Amino acid sequence: MNLPEALRLKKEEFVKQAPEEVLSTMGKATQNLAQSGIVEKCLQPGDKAPEFSLASSDGSVLHLTSELAKGPVILKFFRGGW
């Protein structure tokens, strides 16, 4: 199974079990983001990310160029506690 298919199935599972209030809130938030114009300002697939450095979970500093020298990089943003 490829990633798009796995994500589609995960979304279907979530929609089946999530309360309607949660689905409505998420839908409105998604619509608000789309209408804000933020999508047009975001990097798109194939765009080159700007160089950056950040602290890893173990406290060391990671640099994008150093990580790219090792191979492809996947960026994951964790929002933290709700």
C-alpha positions in Angstrom: 0.0 0.0 0.0 1.3 3.4 -0.9 1.2 6.5 1.3 -1.8 8.2 -0.4 -3.8 5.1 0.0 -2.8 4.6 3.6 -3.7 8.2 4.4 -7.1 7.8 2.6 -7.9 4.7 4.7 -6.8 6.4 7.9 -9.0 9.4 7.2 -12.0 7.1 6.4 -11.5 5.4 9.8 -11.3 8.7 11.6 -14.4 10.0 9.9 -16.4 6.9 10.9 -15.6 7.2 14.6 -15.2 11.0 15.2 -18.1 12.9 16.8 -19.9 15.2 14.3 -18.9 18.3 16.4 -15.2 17.4 15.9 -15.7 16.9 12.1 -17.6 20.2 11.8 -14.9 22.1 13.7 -12.1 20.5 11.7 -14.0 21.2 8.4 -14.5 24.9 9.4 -10.8 25.3 10.3 -9.7 23.7 7.0 -12.0 26.0 5.1 -10.8 29.1 7.0 -7.2 28.1 6.2 -7.9 27.6 2.6 -9.7 31.0 2.4 -6.8 32.8 4.2 -4.5 32.5 1.2 -1.9 30.7 3.3 -1.8 27.7 0.9 -0.5 29.9 -1.9 2.4 31.1 0.3 3.4 27.6 1.4 6.1 25.5 -0.2 4.7 23.2 -2.8 5.8 19.7 -3.7 9.1 20.0 -5.5 10.0 23.4 -4.1 13.3 23.7 -2.4 13.1 24.4 1.4 15.2 27.3 2.7 18.3 26.4 4.8 17.5 26.1 8.5 18.8 24.7 11.8 16.8 23.4 14.7 17.2 21.5 17.9 16.5 17.7 17.7 14.7 15.8 20.4 18.0 14.9 22.0 19.1 18.6 22.1 21.6 18.4 19.3 21.4 20.9 16.5 20.4 19.7 13.0 21.1 21.6 9.8 19.1 20.9 6.7 22.1 20.9 4.4 23.9 18.3 6.6 20.9 16.1 6.7 20.3 16.3 2.9 23.9 15.2 2.3 22.8 11.9 3.9 19.8 11.5 1.7 16.1 12.6 1.4 14.7 14.5 4.3 11.1 14.3 5.7 10.0 17.2 7.8 7.5 16.5 10.5 6.0 19.3 12.6 4.6 18.4 16.0 2.2 20.9 17.4 2.7 19.7 21.0 0.1 19.3 23.7 -3.4 20.5 23.1 
